């Protein structure tokens, strides 16, 4: 059903909005039949265009940063919003990494030949039109556009008012790059000019948009999941845990927790809660706490942990369910590994969890009993990332269980269809 036939719940020009989605559909049909070589050439052009326009991108981003500060954006959002030459170079490198990845379109997932000679194959195909709603994350503009392009999808992007100047220049540069290689500019479009009403309209555009991916705060994601008529791949907030068991090496505990909290605290795979088994608390907590304190981390600790961390502030129930996205961390002492797992089941957003241990049995028990998208042993939770997993970039980290789970790359932007080839066979 066309957007124009849905109840008019917005104050935007629905005709202009629907025309954009129609253009995206037309572009997706053309892109779905585009060769891998042509898509790769366009991606190489995108990377080169980003590198050639660093000053212009930074200038636009600085306007967003200034406006964000004036509007009271949190430090975490300002960090996610910021684009500097190094981050722009990282975006260009990620685009080139996508060039080197196998094109999933046309891959044979499974198949068979019936006794009568009919050949059946399930193959990967693009979704068609992929919508994305996100906030204060201009890097997502490039990541999703590049992944959508390689997987044969048109991308319709709502990047939010906080990054409006940054997204405008990035989309313009991407469109220029793909047009130079004969790919319609409508394959990558922004609907930021329609504001929040445009985001609401995108959520109602069933039939014109094939799948919608939200990235951002828990409130944004919940709004999209509950209000959208378009199928949604749910990405999630990151209330991420690290467990230190009785055998956890002190240096590993110190280094991994510190890296997972401070390497970039404003992102969803940073650790927010550390659960320490009582048998390890005396041995590891003082060292872990001291290293965190050196980096200015505020520790919110339960009563048992505060005995060993006297400078910590008392933890409340709210701390266990908080995604800080800042230099704050919650610490709790538990008696058993099962108690730690039960805490995770209650408070986790099912994003990423890790255990530090030298006990193989505990490691396997944790891996098998913890039901999150990514579960780790003896590694920083910061590795839960599409780039680190070899995807070049990521669409987001899915915390749902249908279709896609964990970091999403090219394959997660595909569906399948069945192809049947016969030679005049009839079903008896």
DAMO-V673216 format. One record per pair of residues at least 24 apart in sequence whose C-alpha atoms are under 6 Angstrom apart, sorted by sequence separation. I is the first residue (numbers start at 1). J is the second residue. If there is no record, write none. Layout:
i = {I I}
j = {J J}
This chain:
i = {129 131 135 204 206 128 129 130 131 132 133 134 135 203 204 126 129 131 136 203 321 373 126 136 203 305 138 299 300 301 238 241 297 298 299 300 301 302 238 240 243 297 299 301 155 158 240 241 242 243 244 245 373 154 155 156 157 158 239 241 243 246 373 154 156 158 246 250 254 258 47 351 350 81 278 81 273 275 277 278 80 272 273 274 275 276 277 278 273 275 277 40 266 265 266 265 129 132 134 129 130 131 132 133 134 135 130 132 134 239 64 28 60 61 60 248 239 248 239 247 248 39 238 242 247 240 241 242 243 244 245 269 270 238 240 242 269 32 260 31 260 260 256 28 28 46 24 46 45 42 42 27 27 27 24 235 23 24 235 236 234 235 234 10 76 3 1 76 143 144 151 147 127 126 127 125 126 125 124 125 124 123 98 123 97 122 122 121 94 121 94 120 120 119 119 118 118}
j = {153 155 159 228 230 153 154 155 156 157 158 159 160 228 229 152 155 157 162 229 347 399 153 163 230 333 167 328 329 330 268 271 327 328 329 330 331 332 269 271 274 328 330 332 187 190 272 273 274 275 276 277 405 187 188 189 190 191 272 274 276 279 406 188 190 192 280 284 288 292 92 399 399 136 333 137 329 331 333 334 137 329 330 331 332 333 334 335 331 333 335 99 325 325 326 326 209 212 214 210 211 212 213 214 215 216 212 214 216 323 163 128 165 166 166 356 348 357 349 357 358 150 349 353 358 352 353 354 355 356 357 381 382 351 353 355 382 152 380 152 381 382 380 153 154 174 154 177 177 178 181 184 186 187 186 397 186 187 398 399 398 399 400 197 266 205 207 325 393 395 410 410 414 414 415 414 415 415 415 416 416 416 392 417 392 417 418 418 392 419 393 419 420 420 421 421 422}
